């Protein structure tokens, strides 16, 4: 997923808790869903970054001077400018793009 194209704000935004709890009926359940999705997004972004930075890894054990690599710096800056995982997850939840289910409610039916 290209997180740069997300409509999520880069800075923290105040949200109305009634809007967040509208789908689930419980603000704590909504926050738990957003938190779990934020963890998933965070892991995915970290894997992408690690994969891209692995190309620049040097496995020399010598104490030579470390040279700056412009491409590596640009990749790092790109990921620094992305919205935080919690903001991305909150935006996805508000837009209705997060699938969730509650097994305890399914067993009651």
Biopython code that builds the backbone (N, CA, C, O; Angstrom):
import numpy as np
from Bio.PDB.StructureBuilder import StructureBuilder

atoms = [
    (1, "UNK", "N", (0.840, -1.178, 0.000)),
    (1, "UNK", "CA", (0.000, 0.000, 0.000)),
    (1, "UNK", "C", (0.882, 1.238, 0.000)),
    (1, "UNK", "O", (1.875, 1.300, 0.726)),
    (2, "UNK", "N", (0.529, 2.203, -0.797)),
    (2, "UNK", "CA", (1.294, 3.447, -0.847)),
    (2, "UNK", "C", (0.708, 4.422, 0.171)),
    (2, "UNK", "O", (-0.332, 5.036, -0.063)),
    (3, "UNK", "N", (1.390, 4.550, 1.296)),
    (3, "UNK", "CA", (0.886, 5.369, 2.381)),
    (3, "UNK", "C", (1.007, 6.862, 2.099)),
    (3, "UNK", "O", (0.337, 7.669, 2.744)),
    (4, "UNK", "N", (1.843, 7.234, 1.153)),
    (4, "UNK", "CA", (1.986, 8.650, 0.805)),
    (4, "UNK", "C", (0.710, 9.181, 0.154)),
    (4, "UNK", "O", (0.413, 10.371, 0.258)),
    (5, "UNK", "N", (-0.043, 8.311, -0.513)),
    (5, "UNK", "CA", (-1.276, 8.729, -1.179)),
    (5, "UNK", "C", (-2.473, 8.748, -0.231)),
    (5, "UNK", "O", (-3.581, 9.097, -0.638)),
    (6, "UNK", "N", (-2.262, 8.382, 1.005)),
    (6, "UNK", "CA", (-3.339, 8.376, 1.990)),
    (6, "UNK", "C", (-3.763, 9.804, 2.310)),
    (6, "UNK", "O", (-2.963, 10.735, 2.218)),
    (7, "UNK", "N", (-5.007, 9.965, 2.680)),
    (7, "UNK", "CA", (-5.527, 11.278, 3.051)),
    (7, "UNK", "C", (-5.306, 11.582, 4.529)),
    (7, "UNK", "O", (-5.822, 12.571, 5.049)),
    (8, "UNK", "N", (-4.544, 10.737, 5.193)),
    (8, "UNK", "CA", (-4.302, 10.915, 6.622)),
    (8, "UNK", "C", (-3.464, 12.169, 6.863)),
    (8, "UNK", "O", (-2.530, 12.448, 6.111)),
    (9, "UNK", "N", (-3.794, 12.919, 7.903)),
    (9, "UNK", "CA", (-3.018, 14.125, 8.211)),
    (9, "UNK", "C", (-1.633, 13.753, 8.733)),
    (9, "UNK", "O", (-1.453, 12.687, 9.321)),
    (10, "UNK", "N", (-0.676, 14.617, 8.522)),
    (10, "UNK", "CA", (0.684, 14.376, 9.001)),
    (10, "UNK", "C", (0.798, 14.745, 10.479)),
    (10, "UNK", "O", (1.594, 14.153, 11.207)),
    (11, "UNK", "N", (0.021, 15.703, 10.914)),
    (11, "UNK", "CA", (0.032, 16.138, 12.309)),
    (11, "UNK", "C", (-1.182, 15.585, 13.044)),
    (11, "UNK", "O", (-2.149, 15.134, 12.429)),
    (12, "UNK", "N", (-1.115, 15.629, 14.351)),
    (12, "UNK", "CA", (-2.209, 15.144, 15.190)),
    (12, "UNK", "C", (-3.449, 16.008, 15.000)),
    (12, "UNK", "O", (-3.367, 17.234, 14.928)),
    (13, "UNK", "N", (-4.601, 15.342, 14.920)),
    (13, "UNK", "CA", (-5.873, 16.028, 14.724)),
    (13, "UNK", "C", (-6.816, 15.614, 15.848)),
    (13, "UNK", "O", (-6.871, 14.442, 16.220)),
    (14, "UNK", "N", (-7.548, 16.565, 16.379)),
    (14, "UNK", "CA", (-8.540, 16.267, 17.408)),
    (14, "UNK", "C", (-9.753, 15.625, 16.747)),
    (14, "UNK", "O", (-10.274, 16.144, 15.759)),
    (15, "UNK", "N", (-10.198, 14.512, 17.283)),
    (15, "UNK", "CA", (-11.346, 13.781, 16.727)),
    (15, "UNK", "C", (-12.505, 13.795, 17.717)),
    (15, "UNK", "O", (-12.308, 13.857, 18.930)),
    (16, "UNK", "N", (-13.694, 13.737, 17.180)),
    (16, "UNK", "CA", (-14.881, 13.613, 17.999)),
    (16, "UNK", "C", (-15.054, 12.136, 18.347)),
    (16, "UNK", "O", (-15.184, 11.301, 17.451)),
    (17, "UNK", "N", (-15.056, 11.808, 19.633)),
    (17, "UNK", "CA", (-15.124, 10.408, 20.028)),
    (17, "UNK", "C", (-16.465, 9.771, 19.655)),
    (17, "UNK", "O", (-16.549, 8.555, 19.487)),
    (18, "UNK", "N", (-17.489, 10.574, 19.527)),
    (18, "UNK", "CA", (-18.789, 10.023, 19.130)),
    (18, "UNK", "C", (-18.745, 9.539, 17.670)),
    (18, "UNK", "O", (-19.399, 8.558, 17.317)),
    (19, "UNK", "N", (-17.975, 10.229, 16.838)),
    (19, "UNK", "CA", (-17.823, 9.781, 15.451)),
    (19, "UNK", "C", (-17.035, 8.485, 15.378)),
    (19, "UNK", "O", (-17.332, 7.622, 14.552)),
    (20, "UNK", "N", (-16.033, 8.341, 16.234)),
    (20, "UNK", "CA", (-15.228, 7.120, 16.234)),
    (20, "UNK", "C", (-16.010, 5.925, 16.767)),
    (20, "UNK", "O", (-15.795, 4.796, 16.324)),
    (21, "UNK", "N", (-16.903, 6.162, 17.702)),
    (21, "UNK", "CA", (-17.635, 5.044, 18.293)),
    (21, "UNK", "C", (-18.929, 4.726, 17.549)),
    (21, "UNK", "O", (-19.672, 3.834, 17.958)),
    (22, "UNK", "N", (-19.202, 5.436, 16.475)),
    (22, "UNK", "CA", (-20.452, 5.245, 15.741)),
    (22, "UNK", "C", (-20.590, 3.827, 15.170)),
    (22, "UNK", "O", (-21.662, 3.228, 15.267)),
    (23, "UNK", "N", (-19.535, 3.292, 14.586)),
    (23, "UNK", "CA", (-19.602, 1.969, 13.951)),
    (23, "UNK", "C", (-19.694, 0.830, 14.960)),
    (23, "UNK", "O", (-20.441, -0.127, 14.753)),
    (24, "UNK", "N", (-18.938, 0.931, 16.048)),
    (24, "UNK", "CA", (-18.880, -0.167, 17.008)),
    (24, "UNK", "C", (-19.829, 0.017, 18.187)),
    (24, "UNK", "O", (-20.222, -0.956, 18.830)),
    (25, "UNK", "N", (-20.195, 1.261, 18.468)),
    (25, "UNK", "CA", (-21.048, 1.531, 19.615)),
    (25, "UNK", "C", (-20.269, 1.654, 20.916)),
    (25, "UNK", "O", (-20.860, 1.865, 21.976)),
    (26, "UNK", "N", (-18.952, 1.524, 20.845)),
    (26, "UNK", "CA", (-18.121, 1.559, 22.032)),
    (26, "UNK", "C", (-16.789, 2.199, 21.665)),
    (26, "UNK", "O", (-16.085, 1.696, 20.789)),
    (27, "UNK", "N", (-16.437, 3.290, 22.316)),
    (27, "UNK", "CA", (-15.199, 4.000, 21.983)),
    (27, "UNK", "C", (-13.976, 3.148, 22.262)),
    (27, "UNK", "O", (-12.992, 3.226, 21.526)),
    (28, "UNK", "N", (-14.016, 2.331, 23.315)),
    (28, "UNK", "CA", (-12.869, 1.498, 23.660)),
    (28, "UNK", "C", (-12.642, 0.414, 22.608)),
    (28, "UNK", "O", (-11.500, 0.088, 22.288)),
    (29, "UNK", "N", (-13.710, -0.133, 22.081)),
    (29, "UNK", "CA", (-13.598, -1.128, 21.021)),
    (29, "UNK", "C", (-13.036, -0.488, 19.752)),
    (29, "UNK", "O", (-12.209, -1.088, 19.066)),
    (30, "UNK", "N", (-13.479, 0.710, 19.446)),
    (30, "UNK", "CA", (-12.968, 1.429, 18.273)),
    (30, "UNK", "C", (-11.476, 1.714, 18.412)),
    (30, "UNK", "O", (-10.712, 1.543, 17.462)),
    (31, "UNK", "N", (-11.069, 2.150, 19.600)),
    (31, "UNK", "CA", (-9.655, 2.444, 19.838)),
    (31, "UNK", "C", (-8.820, 1.165, 19.749)),
    (31, "UNK", "O", (-7.707, 1.188, 19.224)),
    (32, "UNK", "N", (-9.346, 0.061, 20.252)),
    (32, "UNK", "CA", (-8.615, -1.211, 20.173)),
    (32, "UNK", "C", (-8.439, -1.643, 18.718)),
    (32, "UNK", "O", (-7.375, -2.135, 18.342)),
    (33, "UNK", "N", (-9.464, -1.465, 17.907)),
    (33, "UNK", "CA", (-9.392, -1.811, 16.481)),
    (33, "UNK", "C", (-8.362, -0.929, 15.788)),
    (33, "UNK", "O", (-7.544, -1.418, 15.008)),
    (34, "UNK", "N", (-8.400, 0.359, 16.070)),
    (34, "UNK", "CA", (-7.442, 1.296, 15.463)),
    (34, "UNK", "C", (-6.020, 0.953, 15.903)),
    (34, "UNK", "O", (-5.093, 1.012, 15.096)),
    (35, "UNK", "N", (-5.842, 0.597, 17.167)),
    (35, "UNK", "CA", (-4.505, 0.263, 17.679)),
    (35, "UNK", "C", (-3.955, -0.992, 17.003)),
    (35, "UNK", "O", (-2.778, -1.043, 16.646)),
    (36, "UNK", "N", (-4.800, -1.998, 16.828)),
    (36, "UNK", "CA", (-4.338, -3.223, 16.169)),
    (36, "UNK", "C", (-3.978, -2.962, 14.715)),
    (36, "UNK", "O", (-2.995, -3.502, 14.209)),
    (37, "UNK", "N", (-4.767, -2.144, 14.051)),
    (37, "UNK", "CA", (-4.457, -1.799, 12.659)),
    (37, "UNK", "C", (-3.183, -0.958, 12.584)),
    (37, "UNK", "O", (-2.387, -1.123, 11.659)),
    (38, "UNK", "N", (-2.984, -0.062, 13.544)),
    (38, "UNK", "CA", (-1.768, 0.756, 13.574)),
    (38, "UNK", "C", (-0.534, -0.128, 13.742)),
    (38, "UNK", "O", (0.502, 0.134, 13.131)),
    (39, "UNK", "N", (-0.635, -1.166, 14.561)),
    (39, "UNK", "CA", (0.483, -2.106, 14.718)),
    (39, "UNK", "C", (0.779, -2.813, 13.404)),
    (39, "UNK", "O", (1.943, -2.981, 13.041)),
    (40, "UNK", "N", (-0.266, -3.231, 12.684)),
    (40, "UNK", "CA", (-0.078, -3.889, 11.395)),
    (40, "UNK", "C", (0.607, -2.948, 10.399)),
    (40, "UNK", "O", (1.531, -3.349, 9.691)),
    (41, "UNK", "N", (0.153, -1.715, 10.353)),
    (41, "UNK", "CA", (0.739, -0.728, 9.438)),
    (41, "UNK", "C", (2.188, -0.465, 9.809)),
    (41, "UNK", "O", (3.049, -0.394, 8.933)),
    (42, "UNK", "N", (2.464, -0.319, 11.092)),
    (42, "UNK", "CA", (3.816, -0.051, 11.561)),
    (42, "UNK", "C", (4.773, -1.172, 11.160)),
    (42, "UNK", "O", (5.883, -0.904, 10.698)),
    (43, "UNK", "N", (4.357, -2.406, 11.331)),
    (43, "UNK", "CA", (5.188, -3.550, 10.952)),
    (43, "UNK", "C", (5.427, -3.560, 9.451)),
    (43, "UNK", "O", (6.540, -3.826, 8.998)),
    (44, "UNK", "N", (4.390, -3.272, 8.684)),
    (44, "UNK", "CA", (4.515, -3.257, 7.227)),
    (44, "UNK", "C", (5.478, -2.162, 6.759)),
    (44, "UNK", "O", (6.304, -2.400, 5.878)),
    (45, "UNK", "N", (5.378, -0.982, 7.334)),
    (45, "UNK", "CA", (6.272, 0.119, 6.971)),
    (45, "UNK", "C", (7.708, -0.218, 7.362)),
    (45, "UNK", "O", (8.642, 0.058, 6.609)),
    (46, "UNK", "N", (7.880, -0.812, 8.536)),
    (46, "UNK", "CA", (9.231, -1.170, 8.992)),
    (46, "UNK", "C", (9.851, -2.213, 8.084)),
    (46, "UNK", "O", (11.043, -2.135, 7.788)),
    (47, "UNK", "N", (9.078, -3.183, 7.637)),
    (47, "UNK", "CA", (9.589, -4.195, 6.719)),
    (47, "UNK", "C", (9.987, -3.572, 5.389)),
    (47, "UNK", "O", (11.032, -3.911, 4.834)),
    (48, "UNK", "N", (9.162, -2.660, 4.873)),
    (48, "UNK", "CA", (9.486, -1.974, 3.618)),
    (48, "UNK", "C", (10.784, -1.183, 3.756)),
    (48, "UNK", "O", (11.657, -1.254, 2.891)),
    (49, "UNK", "N", (10.904, -0.438, 4.836)),
    (49, "UNK", "CA", (12.098, 0.370, 5.058)),
    (49, "UNK", "C", (13.336, -0.514, 5.207)),
    (49, "UNK", "O", (14.382, -0.222, 4.627)),
    (50, "UNK", "N", (13.220, -1.576, 5.970)),
    (50, "UNK", "CA", (14.357, -2.481, 6.165)),
    (50, "UNK", "C", (14.790, -3.120, 4.857)),
    (50, "UNK", "O", (15.983, -3.282, 4.600)),
    (51, "UNK", "N", (13.812, -3.481, 4.028)),
    (51, "UNK", "CA", (14.128, -4.088, 2.741)),
    (51, "UNK", "C", (14.880, -3.107, 1.843)),
    (51, "UNK", "O", (15.838, -3.481, 1.167)),
    (52, "UNK", "N", (14.439, -1.855, 1.843)),
    (52, "UNK", "CA", (15.091, -0.847, 1.009)),
    (52, "UNK", "C", (16.472, -0.480, 1.532)),
    (52, "UNK", "O", (17.393, -0.264, 0.744)),
    (53, "UNK", "N", (16.626, -0.406, 2.845)),
    (53, "UNK", "CA", (17.918, -0.045, 3.424)),
    (53, "UNK", "C", (18.910, -1.210, 3.397)),
    (53, "UNK", "O", (20.119, -0.993, 3.483)),
    (54, "UNK", "N", (18.414, -2.434, 3.279)),
    (54, "UNK", "CA", (19.303, -3.596, 3.215)),
    (54, "UNK", "C", (20.172, -3.559, 1.969)),
    (54, "UNK", "O", (21.260, -4.135, 1.955)),
    (55, "UNK", "N", (19.710, -2.893, 0.931)),
    (55, "UNK", "CA", (20.498, -2.782, -0.292)),
    (55, "UNK", "C", (21.780, -1.989, -0.060)),
    (55, "UNK", "O", (22.763, -2.182, -0.776)),
    (56, "UNK", "N", (21.780, -1.109, 0.922)),
    (56, "UNK", "CA", (22.924, -0.237, 1.183)),
    (56, "UNK", "C", (23.817, -0.760, 2.299)),
    (56, "UNK", "O", (24.835, -0.144, 2.614)),
    (57, "UNK", "N", (23.455, -1.876, 2.893)),
    (57, "UNK", "CA", (24.218, -2.394, 4.023)),
    (57, "UNK", "C", (25.592, -2.867, 3.559)),
    (57, "UNK", "O", (25.722, -3.528, 2.529)),
    (58, "UNK", "N", (26.602, -2.521, 4.331)),
    (58, "UNK", "CA", (27.949, -3.005, 4.046)),
    (58, "UNK", "C", (28.345, -3.942, 5.169)),
    (58, "UNK", "O", (28.097, -3.670, 6.344)),
    (59, "UNK", "N", (28.951, -5.026, 4.800)),
    (59, "UNK", "CA", (29.303, -6.045, 5.783)),
    (59, "UNK", "C", (30.805, -6.078, 6.044)),
    (59, "UNK", "O", (31.362, -7.135, 6.341)),
    (60, "UNK", "N", (31.452, -4.940, 5.936)),
    (60, "UNK", "CA", (32.881, -4.845, 6.216)),
    (60, "UNK", "C", (33.087, -4.673, 7.713)),
    (60, "UNK", "O", (32.406, -3.879, 8.361)),
    (61, "UNK", "N", (34.019, -5.416, 8.241)),
    (61, "UNK", "CA", (34.315, -5.314, 9.666)),
    (61, "UNK", "C", (35.433, -4.321, 9.948)),
    (61, "UNK", "O", (35.842, -4.156, 11.097)),
    (62, "UNK", "N", (35.923, -3.670, 8.923)),
    (62, "UNK", "CA", (37.013, -2.717, 9.116)),
    (62, "UNK", "C", (36.472, -1.416, 9.694)),
    (62, "UNK", "O", (35.269, -1.158, 9.660)),
    (63, "UNK", "N", (37.364, -0.615, 10.215)),
    (63, "UNK", "CA", (36.979, 0.652, 10.829)),
    (63, "UNK", "C", (37.166, 1.804, 9.849)),
    (63, "UNK", "O", (37.613, 2.888, 10.221)),
    (64, "UNK", "N", (36.820, 1.552, 8.603)),
    (64, "UNK", "CA", (36.950, 2.599, 7.592)),
    (64, "UNK", "C", (35.890, 3.669, 7.815)),
    (64, "UNK", "O", (34.891, 3.457, 8.502)),
    (65, "UNK", "N", (36.142, 4.809, 7.220)),
    (65, "UNK", "CA", (35.208, 5.918, 7.338)),
    (65, "UNK", "C", (33.884, 5.557, 6.666)),
    (65, "UNK", "O", (33.872, 4.969, 5.585)),
    (66, "UNK", "N", (32.792, 5.904, 7.299)),
    (66, "UNK", "CA", (31.472, 5.623, 6.750)),
    (66, "UNK", "C", (31.092, 6.764, 5.810)),
    (66, "UNK", "O", (31.101, 7.932, 6.200)),
    (67, "UNK", "N", (30.765, 6.419, 4.594)),
    (67, "UNK", "CA", (30.400, 7.423, 3.612)),
    (67, "UNK", "C", (28.894, 7.601, 3.582)),
    (67, "UNK", "O", (28.145, 6.639, 3.751)),
    (68, "UNK", "N", (28.456, 8.821, 3.370)),
    (68, "UNK", "CA", (27.022, 9.094, 3.257)),
    (68, "UNK", "C", (26.540, 8.671, 1.883)),
    (68, "UNK", "O", (27.219, 8.874, 0.877)),
    (69, "UNK", "N", (25.388, 8.095, 1.860)),
    (69, "UNK", "CA", (24.795, 7.674, 0.608)),
    (69, "UNK", "C", (23.529, 8.495, 0.402)),
    (69, "UNK", "O", (22.593, 8.399, 1.195)),
    (70, "UNK", "N", (23.492, 9.294, -0.650)),
    (70, "UNK", "CA", (22.348, 10.183, -0.891)),
    (70, "UNK", "C", (21.042, 9.411, -1.053)),
    (70, "UNK", "O", (20.005, 9.840, -0.545)),
    (71, "UNK", "N", (21.079, 8.291, -1.746)),
    (71, "UNK", "CA", (19.852, 7.509, -1.946)),
    (71, "UNK", "C", (19.315, 7.003, -0.612)),
    (71, "UNK", "O", (18.108, 7.021, -0.374)),
    (72, "UNK", "N", (20.201, 6.561, 0.240)),
    (72, "UNK", "CA", (19.791, 6.078, 1.559)),
    (72, "UNK", "C", (19.175, 7.205, 2.381)),
    (72, "UNK", "O", (18.188, 6.995, 3.086)),
    (73, "UNK", "N", (19.751, 8.387, 2.292)),
    (73, "UNK", "CA", (19.224, 9.546, 3.015)),
    (73, "UNK", "C", (17.843, 9.913, 2.489)),
    (73, "UNK", "O", (16.947, 10.226, 3.273)),
    (74, "UNK", "N", (17.660, 9.879, 1.180)),
    (74, "UNK", "CA", (16.354, 10.207, 0.581)),
    (74, "UNK", "C", (15.285, 9.203, 0.992)),
    (74, "UNK", "O", (14.146, 9.582, 1.261)),
    (75, "UNK", "N", (15.643, 7.938, 1.040)),
    (75, "UNK", "CA", (14.689, 6.905, 1.467)),
    (75, "UNK", "C", (14.289, 7.146, 2.926)),
    (75, "UNK", "O", (13.113, 7.053, 3.277)),
    (76, "UNK", "N", (15.260, 7.452, 3.757)),
    (76, "UNK", "CA", (14.972, 7.713, 5.174)),
    (76, "UNK", "C", (14.083, 8.937, 5.337)),
    (76, "UNK", "O", (13.161, 8.931, 6.152)),
    (77, "UNK", "N", (14.351, 9.978, 4.575)),
    (77, "UNK", "CA", (13.516, 11.188, 4.646)),
    (77, "UNK", "C", (12.094, 10.909, 4.196)),
    (77, "UNK", "O", (11.141, 11.425, 4.779)),
    (78, "UNK", "N", (11.948, 10.094, 3.159)),
    (78, "UNK", "CA", (10.613, 9.737, 2.672)),
    (78, "UNK", "C", (9.796, 9.094, 3.791)),
    (78, "UNK", "O", (8.639, 9.450, 4.011)),
    (79, "UNK", "N", (10.411, 8.142, 4.494)),
    (79, "UNK", "CA", (9.688, 7.445, 5.556)),
    (79, "UNK", "C", (9.472, 8.338, 6.779)),
    (79, "UNK", "O", (8.502, 8.148, 7.512)),
    (80, "UNK", "N", (10.353, 9.302, 7.008)),
    (80, "UNK", "CA", (10.157, 10.232, 8.121)),
    (80, "UNK", "C", (8.977, 11.161, 7.874)),
    (80, "UNK", "O", (8.304, 11.575, 8.818)),
    (81, "UNK", "N", (8.723, 11.490, 6.608)),
    (81, "UNK", "CA", (7.642, 12.418, 6.275)),
    (81, "UNK", "C", (6.274, 11.747, 6.217)),
    (81, "UNK", "O", (5.253, 12.431, 6.156)),
    (82, "UNK", "N", (6.244, 10.424, 6.233)),
    (82, "UNK", "CA", (4.958, 9.728, 6.202)),
    (82, "UNK", "C", (4.169, 10.006, 7.473)),
    (82, "UNK", "O", (4.759, 10.246, 8.527)),
    (83, "UNK", "N", (2.841, 9.976, 7.386)),
    (83, "UNK", "CA", (2.040, 10.093, 8.611)),
    (83, "UNK", "C", (2.317, 8.901, 9.529)),
    (83, "UNK", "O", (2.664, 7.817, 9.062)),
    (84, "UNK", "N", (2.163, 9.108, 10.808)),
    (84, "UNK", "CA", (2.371, 8.026, 11.769)),
    (84, "UNK", "C", (1.332, 6.931, 11.563)),
    (84, "UNK", "O", (0.253, 7.174, 11.023)),
    (85, "UNK", "N", (1.672, 5.732, 11.998)),
    (85, "UNK", "CA", (0.804, 4.573, 11.799)),
    (85, "UNK", "C", (-0.562, 4.766, 12.469)),
    (85, "UNK", "O", (-1.579, 4.324, 11.934)),
    (86, "UNK", "N", (-0.591, 5.415, 13.619)),
    (86, "UNK", "CA", (-1.868, 5.635, 14.298)),
    (86, "UNK", "C", (-2.773, 6.573, 13.497)),
    (86, "UNK", "O", (-3.988, 6.382, 13.453)),
    (87, "UNK", "N", (-2.176, 7.585, 12.865)),
    (87, "UNK", "CA", (-2.974, 8.496, 12.046)),
    (87, "UNK", "C", (-3.490, 7.797, 10.793)),
    (87, "UNK", "O", (-4.624, 8.029, 10.373)),
    (88, "UNK", "N", (-2.663, 6.944, 10.198)),
    (88, "UNK", "CA", (-3.101, 6.175, 9.030)),
    (88, "UNK", "C", (-4.234, 5.225, 9.402)),
    (88, "UNK", "O", (-5.225, 5.119, 8.679)),
    (89, "UNK", "N", (-4.087, 4.538, 10.526)),
    (89, "UNK", "CA", (-5.109, 3.592, 10.969)),
    (89, "UNK", "C", (-6.415, 4.301, 11.308)),
    (89, "UNK", "O", (-7.495, 3.803, 10.988)),
    (90, "UNK", "N", (-6.322, 5.449, 11.949)),
    (90, "UNK", "CA", (-7.523, 6.210, 12.287)),
    (90, "UNK", "C", (-8.248, 6.658, 11.026)),
    (90, "UNK", "O", (-9.474, 6.576, 10.948)),
    (91, "UNK", "N", (-7.496, 7.128, 10.043)),
    (91, "UNK", "CA", (-8.100, 7.562, 8.783)),
    (91, "UNK", "C", (-8.771, 6.392, 8.071)),
    (91, "UNK", "O", (-9.872, 6.540, 7.540)),
    (92, "UNK", "N", (-8.118, 5.227, 8.056)),
    (92, "UNK", "CA", (-8.715, 4.046, 7.440)),
    (92, "UNK", "C", (-10.004, 3.658, 8.157)),
    (92, "UNK", "O", (-10.989, 3.289, 7.517)),
    (93, "UNK", "N", (-9.996, 3.742, 9.500)),
    (93, "UNK", "CA", (-11.179, 3.386, 10.276)),
    (93, "UNK", "C", (-12.332, 4.339, 9.978)),
    (93, "UNK", "O", (-13.472, 3.906, 9.812)),
    (94, "UNK", "N", (-12.042, 5.615, 9.910)),
    (94, "UNK", "CA", (-13.074, 6.617, 9.633)),
    (94, "UNK", "C", (-13.661, 6.415, 8.236)),
    (94, "UNK", "O", (-14.866, 6.564, 8.033)),
    (95, "UNK", "N", (-12.799, 6.075, 7.277)),
    (95, "UNK", "CA", (-13.261, 5.863, 5.898)),
    (95, "UNK", "C", (-13.962, 4.527, 5.720)),
    (95, "UNK", "O", (-14.545, 4.277, 4.665)),
    (96, "UNK", "N", (-13.919, 3.661, 6.729)),
    (96, "UNK", "CA", (-14.566, 2.360, 6.640)),
    (96, "UNK", "C", (-13.752, 1.330, 5.880)),
    (96, "UNK", "O", (-14.313, 0.380, 5.336)),
    (97, "UNK", "N", (-12.433, 1.503, 5.835)),
    (97, "UNK", "CA", (-11.570, 0.587, 5.092)),
    (97, "UNK", "C", (-10.933, -0.485, 5.975)),
    (97, "UNK", "O", (-10.050, -1.212, 5.520)),
    (98, "UNK", "N", (-11.369, -0.591, 7.223)),
    (98, "UNK", "CA", (-10.807, -1.576, 8.138)),
    (98, "UNK", "C", (-11.849, -2.659, 8.380)),
    (98, "UNK", "O", (-12.979, -2.379, 8.780)),
    (99, "UNK", "N", (-11.443, -3.912, 8.128)),
    (99, "UNK", "CA", (-12.336, -5.038, 8.406)),
    (99, "UNK", "C", (-12.049, -5.521, 9.824)),
    (99, "UNK", "O", (-10.894, -5.731, 10.192)),
    (100, "UNK", "N", (-13.088, -5.693, 10.604)),
    (100, "UNK", "CA", (-12.945, -6.214, 11.951)),
    (100, "UNK", "C", (-14.165, -7.054, 12.280)),
    (100, "UNK", "O", (-15.243, -6.889, 11.710)),
    (101, "UNK", "N", (-13.951, -7.970, 13.230)),
    (101, "UNK", "CA", (-15.070, -8.793, 13.704)),
    (101, "UNK", "C", (-14.835, -9.116, 15.166)),
    (101, "UNK", "O", (-13.703, -9.091, 15.649)),
    (102, "UNK", "N", (-15.904, -9.416, 15.853)),
    (102, "UNK", "CA", (-15.828, -9.751, 17.265)),
    (102, "UNK", "C", (-16.329, -11.178, 17.436)),
    (102, "UNK", "O", (-17.535, -11.415, 17.372)),
    (103, "UNK", "N", (-15.425, -12.137, 17.654)),
    (103, "UNK", "CA", (-15.844, -13.533, 17.782)),
    (103, "UNK", "C", (-16.811, -13.771, 18.937)),
    (103, "UNK", "O", (-17.654, -14.663, 18.855)),
    (104, "UNK", "N", (-16.705, -12.995, 20.002)),
    (104, "UNK", "CA", (-17.617, -13.204, 21.138)),
    (104, "UNK", "C", (-19.049, -12.835, 20.765)),
    (104, "UNK", "O", (-19.989, -13.460, 21.257)),
    (105, "UNK", "N", (-19.232, -11.851, 19.922)),
    (105, "UNK", "CA", (-20.576, -11.480, 19.472)),
    (105, "UNK", "C", (-21.109, -12.469, 18.455)),
    (105, "UNK", "O", (-22.319, -12.684, 18.375)),
    (106, "UNK", "N", (-20.221, -13.078, 17.673)),
    (106, "UNK", "CA", (-20.647, -14.072, 16.679)),
    (106, "UNK", "C", (-21.139, -15.342, 17.348)),
    (106, "UNK", "O", (-22.061, -15.986, 16.847)),
    (107, "UNK", "N", (-20.530, -15.720, 18.487)),
    (107, "UNK", "CA", (-20.910, -16.945, 19.194)),
    (107, "UNK", "C", (-22.248, -16.808, 19.890)),
    (107, "UNK", "O", (-22.905, -17.814, 20.161)),
    (108, "UNK", "N", (-22.665, -15.596, 20.186)),
    (108, "UNK", "CA", (-23.929, -15.382, 20.881)),
    (108, "UNK", "C", (-25.129, -15.591, 19.961)),
    (108, "UNK", "O", (-26.229, -15.879, 20.432)),
    (109, "UNK", "N", (-24.923, -15.448, 18.664)),
    (109, "UNK", "CA", (-26.034, -15.569, 17.712)),
    (109, "UNK", "C", (-26.407, -16.997, 17.461)),
    (109, "UNK", "O", (-27.323, -17.268, 16.684)),
]
sb = StructureBuilder()
sb.init_structure("model")
sb.init_model(0)
sb.init_chain("A")
sb.init_seg("    ")
for serial, (resi, resn, name, xyz) in enumerate(atoms, 1):
    if name == "N":
        sb.init_residue(resn, " ", resi, " ")
    sb.init_atom(name, np.array(xyz, "f"), 0.0, 1.0, " ", f" {name:<3s}", serial, name[0])
structure = sb.get_structure()
